[in-house]
Amino acid sequence: MSSEDLEKLIGLIAPKVAKKDTKFRSAIPVAERLAITLRFLATGDSFSSLDHLTGVSKQSISSIVMDVCRALIQVLKSCIKMSKFLYYNE
């Protein structure tokens, strides 16, 4: 994936997955959320492995992966081809 495509993807999903900083901790940036998700999807690494690799907790990673996948489906639904079987069984 080119860096331009990655930046476009970040721009598309940012409104759906961006979190705000709190007094207690800084939010995980959208680019890092996308990178964690893409790494998980590409490699099938466990959340524990990603935890050690990124320093983000397993619990956060599980939430991030679900949120980013939902956002990717929403913003790319016109580009994703799914079988009719999947539409009938939602």
Buried (B, 14 or more C-beta within 10 A) or exposed (E): EEEEEBEEBBEBBBEBBBBEEEEEEEEBEBEBBBBBBBBBEEEEBEBEBBBEEBEBEBEBBEEBBEBBEEBBEEBEEEEEEEEEEEEEEE
